[in-house]
Amino acid sequence: MDVNDWHDPLLITDASSQQQQLSLSFNKYYRFSSSCDLGNTVMEDSDCCTPIKIEGCNAGDFKDPVAESVINGRDVLGFSLTSPDLVICTGSPDIPARSYGDSPEFLKGCSISLENGIKGSEEVQAATKLLTDWQGSNDEDLCLPAHFELPSPPVVEENSSELSVPIISINVGSTDCISSESGIQFSEDKYFCGGNVLSTDTRIEESICASVYQTARVGNFSYHFNNISAGFYLVDLHFVEVVLTDGSTGDRVFDVYIQEHKAISSLDIFARVGANKPLLISDLEAHVDGEEGVSIRFEGVIGMPIVCGISIRKHYSKCTGECELLEFSENSPQRNSLEVNGDIKADGELQLANVSQEKELEEVKRQVEELKRENELKCKECAEACKSLKDLQNELMRKSMHVGSLAFAIEGQVKEKSKWFSSLRDLTRNLKILKMDQIKVSEEASTYKQQFLADFADMSSTIQSKLKEQVELHEDLKIKFIKGAKEQKELYNKVLDLKGNIRVFCRCRPLNAEETAAGASMTIDFEAAKDGELNVKSNGTSKKTFKFDAIFSPQANQAEVFEDTAPLATSVLDGYNACIFAYGQTGTGKTFTMEGTEESRGVNYRTLEELFRIIEERKNAVCYEISVSVLEVYNEQIRDLLVSGSQQGMKRLEIKQDGEGMHHVPGLVEAHVNNMNEVWEALRTGSNARAVGSTNANEHSSRSHWFVHHNLW
Ligand SMILES: Nc1ncnc2c1ncn2[C@@H]1O[C@H](COP(=O)(O)OP(=O)(O)OP(=O)(O)O)[C@@H](O)[C@H]1O
């Protein structure tokens, strides 16, 4: 805002808001551009979305209140927020802009009226009006109130007896001299400067002289009567509105200046008497000092001035006053004039009148001083009021901005809410659909359940009968299986019996490095050994023949050797006793054949593997418990190899024979095993406890007989 941009009274109103309306009236206001920057918000014309009412202007005067910055000579300010509050600012229709000017000093004349119930004090308003009038008169000195507010001009009766005979009367706009019914002579139009002549056929019959009102002068013009001598005069002006007869109030408004002092302010003939009605404004004072004559100037405010007749009369009462003041100046023209008038008063009376007038003058001066002080006081009050107005205005702006932002926020919330409502509605609808589906599904489920229960009962009875059949079949099969297995076992063992209870195999190890180095060679004919006959050759001829169940050549591996002993594992699990042992000279390969190496396991390990495989295979039918005992016969003594070294020899072990002819060693440790690892652990414990030594034929020769006994239950 620019503080210097003070203007006409300002009215702020919000015609659209349903809320409390706020209207402010100022004698001045800040001028904004059509785009107002308020804080961070730039309000453009296009932002004006609120219907706007500008008080004091006709609705059709303009469409865009901001774009129309001047209406009928008044400045108009408009701005609007998108908030529901406010805001429109316009110039007051009552006071013309040019009456005030743009002076910042006019701040003193600020008056405030808050139409929402807050009003400025009457004193402030009165002072404001007074100041306004003073400023409007453009007179720095105090003037009579009649100068700044036009009093209702008298509509003089045409036959008024108070009117004295004019010294000059002009029939304005006419070249004819006419005489009125009252005898006044209106001469032809002269003494004018500017304007145009207007004539009409309309006769204003009710006037003192209808012909006077049939011609007129229109425009900005003036009259100068320079043949009038010094003195006091009264001027009568004849008006009639014969042109804008269909117009309205405010179509033609003008001022009249006599001797360049405003004598009539904002005269609106139509407003006073309407159209085609005579209007006589009389007794307008004119004082002629010297040879200047009388000048009358007409100046338009709205439209062009118009006048039909002018009369100038002598102001006798003023002339009398002059004579009173000039009583001792015997040779003066004034005295002569007073003498002519024959109205000179006695000396005493004149002195009394003089004293009385001096007192009146003093009183008037005192009142003027008092009014000046009061004026200053009121000005201060006005300044304070204006400051609070400014604060209020700022507060109002701030509130408006706040309201605007709240409105935005609310709008956002409302949108969000409506979105949520619509989502909720959709969800509710979906929920209803789902509930209906659920009911439908429940009904179907109930139907299916009943159907299923019925079917289930049928199926259950069917299954039970089938199961019963299967159980019976199973039992039958089981009996048959057991029977078959028994038969198979018997047949199998019969086969073993047929093969012989004791079977002897011969395995020949390959020549070792020493033997090869010593030039030794094989003396066995292994081609012939395929049939179980072992020929020992000497010097190329067969020297002796041995018969075995099978003969394994040096090329036979551990798996081939185990193949012929594997069936014994099945026999053992079928309840037969079996014994596998190796016999032979030292270094011939007994340990290798029975134990083997980690890479090439021997008969022991492989037989145990086979045992546990069959146990796993039969676990659903038979439950086996396995224990392992390891003993050594060394120097014709029995040693328990699963007993720790410190306990060795504490108990003497012997081989006993029971009543059934079975041999056993009472007190021998039996280690219960569940898998191959536990068995192998027991065997390794026993192996480590064996008595070993070296012989000429074997570096790690076993010096004992080692038995591994497996008990099965
Ligand atoms: N079939 C074979 N193939 C290869 N090497 C073998 C074979 N049989 C035995 N050997 C080797 O011969 C050597 C002697 O074998 P092993 O210790 O088994 O004889 P042994 O009969 O147990 O001797 P001892 O009665 O003195 O304990 C070992 O080094 C062994 O690896």
The ligand as a Gaussian input file, in Angstrom:
#p B3LYP/6-31G(d) Opt

LIG

0 1
 N       44.555000    -111.703000      -0.648000
 C       45.554000    -110.890000      -0.357000
 N       45.879000    -109.910000      -1.209000
 C       46.875000    -109.048000      -0.920000
 N       47.595000    -109.000000       0.184000
 C       47.319000    -109.969000       1.080000
 C       46.295000    -110.927000       0.880000
 N       46.272000    -111.741000       1.932000
 C       47.230000    -111.296000       2.786000
 N       47.868000    -110.252000       2.290000
 C       48.961000    -109.543000       2.921000
 O       49.829000    -110.434000       3.520000
 C       50.287000    -110.009000       4.712000
 C       49.960000    -110.964000       5.808000
 O       48.633000    -111.141000       5.960000
 P       47.873000    -111.322000       7.328000
 O       48.407000    -110.476000       8.424000
 O       46.445000    -111.254000       7.160000
 O       48.334000    -112.804000       7.692000
 P       47.870000    -113.647000       8.933000
 O       47.563000    -114.921000       8.432000
 O       46.792000    -112.967000       9.669000
 O       49.152000    -113.633000       9.845000
 P       49.259000    -114.025000      11.393000
 O       48.747000    -115.379000      11.580000
 O       50.718000    -114.005000      11.661000
 O       48.463000    -113.019000      12.078000
 C       49.590000    -108.695000       5.013000
 O       50.474000    -107.693000       4.734000
 C       48.487000    -108.719000       4.080000
 O       48.165000    -107.435000       3.699000

